[in-house]
Amino acid sequence: MNEWIDKFLDYIASANTNSEHTRDAYQRDLNHFQTFLEREQISYDQVDRQIILNYITYLRMECNLKNSSVLRRISTVRSFYRYLSEYHGLDKNPFALIKLGKKEKKIPEFLFYDEMDALLNSISLDNDENIRNRAMFEIMYACGLRVSEVVSLRIDDIDLNEQILRVIGKGSKERIVPFYDEAAEILKLYLKEVRRKWCDEKERICFLNLKGKPLTTRGVQYILDKVVLKSGLLLKVHPHMFRHSFATHLLDNGADLRVVQELLGHSSLSTTQIYTHVSREHLKNTYEKAFPRG
C-alpha cells in the first residue's frame, strides 16, 4: 500500500507544488486512511461507497474531527483514488457517487479602526525595540502582510521614496503594495537609527531581533502578545488580524474588490470576497445601533 502512496505524493509534487507542508499533509491523511483500511482488513480496490461512509463516521465519531477536518481528509483520499483510476488502472472510483458538503467559510477576525489605531499608538518610540515593533506592525497593517511575509521581508524589497513594498507571497507570487506616510516615517526611523546598530550590511532581512538575527513567526506572536497586553485592549490578537483588518478597512472605505484582491495577492476573487461579508456585517451592526428603530 505504501508504494501507491509514495507514487501519488511524487505525482502531486511534480504536478502541483513542491511545498513540503503540502506533501506532509497529504501523507498524514493517506497514512491515516491506510490505517483504517488495515483495521478493517480491506485493500484499496475493495473500497466502495459504504466503506467511505463508514470512514466518514469513524472520523466524526471516533476521531472527533470537525467537519472541516473531515472534508479535508476525504478530499485527499478522493484525489488519491482519482490518481489510481487514471494512472494505475483501478477499475472503479468509489468516490464517483460521493458528494460532500461545502466547507463553511469562517468570517475572518479583524480589529475595528479605532482598535487598530489604539494598538499601534500604544507602542511608544522611546527605545530601539519599541521603534522596531512599531515599524513592523505599522507595515503589516499598511500592506496587509502575512506574518511569514514580514519576517522574510528584505531591505531590497523596500522603496522608501515611492513608499511601496515588493512582497513575495505564497507560491513565490510577487505583488507590489503601497504604504502610508506614517508607516514610511517610522520604518525610515527604524532602518536608519536602530537596525544599523544590530547588524552589518551583509544581513538583508529587514526585521531583526536584538542580536541582529531575523525574527521568527513565533517571535512576532510573542512580541504582539506583549504589545496587546500593554495596550489595554481586552482582545486576543494574532498577526493575521493585521491582514484581515487591512482588507476590511479598505472595503469599508470604498475600495474596489479587485484592487483589494491585487493588494492581498489572491489568485481568485472568491478568496477576497470573504471580506465583503465582514463589511456587510459591520454595516448591519452600525445600522442597528444608529437607526432609531433599529
C-alpha positions as CSV (number, residue, x, y, z in Angstrom):
1,M,0.0,0.0,0.0
2,N,2.8,2.5,0.9
3,E,4.1,2.1,-2.6
4,W,1.0,3.7,-4.1
5,I,1.0,6.5,-1.6
6,D,4.7,7.3,-2.4
7,K,3.9,7.4,-6.1
8,F,0.9,9.6,-5.5
9,L,2.9,12.0,-3.4
10,D,5.6,12.2,-6.1
11,Y,2.9,12.9,-8.7
12,I,1.3,15.7,-6.5
13,A,4.8,17.3,-6.0
14,S,5.6,17.3,-9.7
15,A,2.1,18.4,-10.9
16,N,1.1,21.0,-8.4
17,T,3.5,22.1,-5.8
18,N,6.9,21.4,-4.2
19,S,5.7,22.5,-0.8
20,E,6.9,20.1,1.9
21,H,4.0,21.2,4.1
22,T,1.5,20.2,1.4
23,R,3.2,16.8,0.9
24,D,3.3,16.2,4.6
25,A,-0.4,16.9,5.0
26,Y,-1.3,14.6,2.1
27,Q,0.9,11.9,3.6
28,R,-0.6,12.2,7.0
29,D,-4.2,11.9,5.6
30,L,-3.4,8.9,3.5
31,N,-1.5,7.1,6.2
32,H,-4.5,7.6,8.4
33,F,-6.8,6.2,5.8
34,Q,-4.5,3.3,5.2
35,T,-4.5,2.5,9.0
36,F,-8.3,2.5,8.9
37,L,-8.3,0.0,5.9
38,E,-5.8,-2.3,7.7
39,R,-8.0,-2.3,10.7
40,E,-11.0,-3.3,8.6
41,Q,-8.8,-5.7,6.6
42,I,-9.7,-4.1,3.3
43,S,-7.5,-3.3,0.3
44,Y,-7.7,-0.2,-1.9
45,D,-9.6,-2.0,-4.7
46,Q,-12.2,-3.3,-2.2
47,V,-13.2,0.2,-1.1
48,D,-16.8,1.1,-2.1
49,R,-19.3,3.7,-1.2
50,Q,-20.3,2.1,2.1
51,I,-16.7,1.8,3.2
52,I,-16.2,5.5,2.5
53,L,-19.3,6.3,4.6
54,N,-18.0,4.1,7.4
55,Y,-14.7,6.0,7.2
56,I,-16.5,9.4,7.5
57,T,-18.4,8.1,10.5
58,Y,-15.2,6.9,12.0
59,L,-13.6,10.3,11.5
60,R,-16.5,12.1,13.1
61,M,-17.4,9.7,16.0
62,E,-14.1,8.0,17.0
63,C,-11.6,10.7,16.0
64,N,-13.9,13.6,17.0
65,L,-12.9,15.7,14.0
66,K,-14.6,18.8,13.0
67,N,-16.5,18.9,9.7
68,S,-13.7,21.0,8.1
69,S,-11.1,18.4,9.0
70,V,-13.3,15.5,7.8
71,L,-13.8,17.3,4.4
72,R,-10.0,17.9,4.1
73,R,-9.2,14.2,4.7
74,I,-11.9,12.9,2.4
75,S,-10.7,15.4,-0.3
76,T,-7.2,14.0,0.0
77,V,-8.4,10.4,-0.4
78,R,-10.7,11.4,-3.3
79,S,-7.7,12.9,-5.1
80,F,-5.7,9.7,-4.4
81,Y,-8.4,7.5,-5.9
82,R,-8.7,9.8,-8.9
83,Y,-5.0,9.3,-9.4
84,L,-5.2,5.5,-9.0
85,S,-8.1,5.4,-11.5
86,E,-6.4,7.5,-14.1
87,Y,-2.8,6.3,-13.9
88,H,-2.8,2.8,-12.4
89,G,-5.9,1.2,-13.9
90,L,-8.2,1.0,-10.9
91,D,-11.4,-0.4,-12.3
92,K,-13.8,1.8,-10.4
93,N,-13.5,5.0,-8.4
94,P,-15.6,4.6,-5.3
95,F,-15.8,8.4,-4.9
96,A,-17.7,8.9,-8.2
97,L,-21.0,8.9,-6.4
98,I,-19.9,10.5,-3.1
99,K,-20.9,14.2,-2.7
100,L,-19.5,16.2,0.1
101,G,-21.0,19.3,1.6
102,K,-19.1,22.6,1.1
103,K,-16.8,23.7,3.8
104,E,-18.2,26.7,5.7
105,K,-16.2,29.8,5.3
106,K,-15.4,31.5,8.6
107,I,-15.7,35.2,8.9
108,P,-12.1,36.4,9.5
109,E,-11.3,38.1,12.8
110,F,-10.3,41.7,12.5
111,L,-9.8,44.9,14.5
112,F,-12.0,47.9,14.1
113,Y,-10.1,51.0,13.0
114,D,-10.1,52.6,16.5
115,E,-8.8,49.4,18.0
116,M,-6.0,49.2,15.4
117,D,-5.2,52.8,16.0
118,A,-5.1,52.3,19.7
119,L,-2.9,49.3,19.4
120,L,-0.4,51.0,17.1
121,N,-0.3,54.2,19.1
122,S,0.3,52.3,22.3
123,I,3.8,51.4,21.1
124,S,5.9,54.4,22.2
125,L,9.0,55.3,20.3
126,D,11.2,55.6,23.4
127,N,13.6,52.8,22.8
128,D,15.1,50.8,19.9
129,E,13.0,47.7,20.5
130,N,9.7,49.7,20.5
131,I,10.7,51.5,17.3
132,R,11.2,48.1,15.6
133,N,7.9,46.8,16.9
134,R,6.0,49.9,15.8
135,A,7.6,49.9,12.4
136,M,6.9,46.1,11.9
137,F,3.3,46.3,13.0
138,E,2.6,49.5,11.0
139,I,4.0,47.9,7.9
140,M,2.0,44.7,8.5
141,Y,-1.2,46.7,8.7
142,A,-0.3,49.2,6.0
143,C,0.4,46.4,3.4
144,G,-1.7,43.5,4.6
145,L,1.3,41.3,5.2
146,R,1.2,37.7,6.4
147,V,3.5,37.1,9.3
148,S,5.6,34.8,7.1
149,E,5.9,37.8,4.6
150,V,7.0,40.3,7.3
151,V,9.7,38.0,8.7
152,S,11.1,37.3,5.2
153,L,10.9,41.0,4.0
154,R,14.2,42.1,2.7
155,I,15.8,45.6,2.6
156,D,16.0,45.3,-1.1
157,D,12.2,44.9,-1.3
158,I,11.5,48.4,0.3
159,D,11.3,51.6,-1.7
160,L,11.0,54.4,0.8
161,N,10.9,57.1,-1.8
162,E,8.0,55.7,-3.6
163,Q,6.5,54.2,-0.4
164,I,6.0,50.7,-1.9
165,L,6.9,47.2,-0.9
166,R,7.7,44.3,-3.2
167,V,6.2,41.3,-1.4
168,I,6.9,37.6,-2.2
169,G,3.8,35.7,-1.1
170,K,2.5,32.2,-1.2
171,G,3.7,30.2,-4.2
172,S,6.5,32.8,-4.8
173,K,3.9,35.1,-6.2
174,E,5.1,38.7,-6.3
175,R,2.9,41.8,-5.6
176,I,3.6,45.5,-5.2
177,V,1.8,47.2,-2.2
178,P,2.0,50.9,-1.3
179,F,2.1,52.1,2.3
180,Y,1.0,55.3,4.0
181,D,3.1,58.3,5.2
182,E,3.2,57.4,8.9
183,A,4.4,53.9,8.2
184,A,7.1,55.3,6.0
185,E,8.4,57.7,8.6
186,I,8.5,55.0,11.4
187,L,10.1,52.5,9.0
188,K,12.7,55.0,8.0
189,L,13.4,55.7,11.7
190,Y,13.9,52.0,12.3
191,L,16.2,51.4,9.3
192,K,18.4,54.5,9.9
193,E,18.6,54.7,13.7
194,V,18.0,51.2,15.0
195,R,18.7,48.4,12.6
196,R,22.2,49.5,11.6
197,K,23.2,49.2,15.3
198,W,22.2,45.5,15.3
199,C,23.8,44.1,12.1
200,D,26.2,44.9,9.3
201,E,25.3,45.4,5.6
202,K,25.5,41.7,4.8
203,E,22.2,41.0,6.6
204,R,19.4,41.8,4.2
205,I,16.3,40.7,6.2
206,C,14.5,43.8,7.4
207,F,13.2,43.0,10.9
208,L,15.7,41.6,13.3
209,N,16.0,40.7,17.0
210,L,18.4,42.5,19.4
211,K,21.1,40.0,18.4
212,G,20.9,41.0,14.7
213,K,19.2,37.8,13.6
214,P,15.9,37.6,11.6
215,L,12.7,37.4,13.7
216,T,10.7,34.2,13.5
217,T,6.9,33.9,13.1
218,R,6.7,32.7,16.7
219,G,8.8,35.7,17.8
220,V,6.4,38.1,16.2
221,Q,3.5,36.5,18.0
222,Y,5.4,36.8,21.3
223,I,6.1,40.5,20.7
224,L,2.5,41.1,19.7
225,D,1.2,39.4,22.9
226,K,3.3,41.8,25.0
227,V,2.2,44.8,22.9
228,V,-1.5,43.9,23.2
229,L,-1.2,43.4,27.0
230,K,0.4,46.8,27.4
231,S,-2.2,48.5,25.2
232,G,-5.0,47.6,27.5
233,L,-7.1,46.1,24.7
234,L,-9.1,43.2,26.1
235,L,-8.7,41.1,22.9
236,K,-6.8,38.1,21.7
237,V,-4.9,39.4,18.7
238,H,-3.0,37.2,16.3
239,P,-0.7,38.5,13.5
240,H,-3.0,37.5,10.7
241,M,-5.6,40.0,12.1
242,F,-3.5,42.8,10.6
243,R,-4.1,41.4,7.2
244,H,-7.8,40.9,7.8
245,S,-8.1,44.4,9.2
246,F,-6.2,45.9,6.2
247,A,-8.7,44.3,3.7
248,T,-11.8,45.0,5.8
249,H,-10.9,48.7,6.3
250,L,-10.2,49.2,2.6
251,L,-13.6,47.8,1.6
252,D,-15.3,49.7,4.4
253,N,-13.9,52.9,2.9
254,G,-15.0,52.2,-0.7
255,A,-12.0,50.3,-2.2
256,D,-12.8,48.2,-5.3
257,L,-12.8,44.4,-4.6
258,R,-10.4,43.7,-7.4
259,V,-8.0,46.3,-6.1
260,V,-8.1,44.6,-2.7
261,Q,-7.6,41.2,-4.4
262,E,-4.4,42.6,-6.1
263,L,-3.1,44.1,-2.9
264,L,-3.6,40.8,-1.0
265,G,-2.1,38.7,-3.8
266,H,-5.1,36.4,-4.0
267,S,-5.3,34.3,-7.2
268,S,-9.1,34.1,-7.0
269,L,-11.6,36.8,-6.4
270,S,-13.7,34.4,-4.4
271,T,-11.0,34.3,-1.8
272,T,-11.2,38.1,-1.4
273,Q,-15.0,38.1,-1.3
274,I,-15.0,36.7,2.3
275,Y,-14.1,40.3,3.4
276,T,-17.3,41.6,1.8
277,H,-19.2,39.6,4.4
278,V,-17.2,41.3,7.1
279,S,-18.1,44.7,5.7
280,R,-21.7,43.8,5.4
281,E,-21.8,42.6,9.0
282,H,-20.2,45.8,10.1
283,L,-22.7,47.8,8.0
284,K,-25.6,46.0,9.6
285,N,-24.3,46.4,13.1
286,T,-23.7,50.1,12.6
287,Y,-27.2,50.5,11.1
288,E,-28.9,48.7,14.0
289,K,-27.0,50.8,16.5
290,A,-27.6,54.1,14.8
291,F,-31.1,53.8,13.3
292,P,-33.8,55.0,15.7
293,R,-36.0,51.9,15.1
294,G,-33.0,49.5,14.8
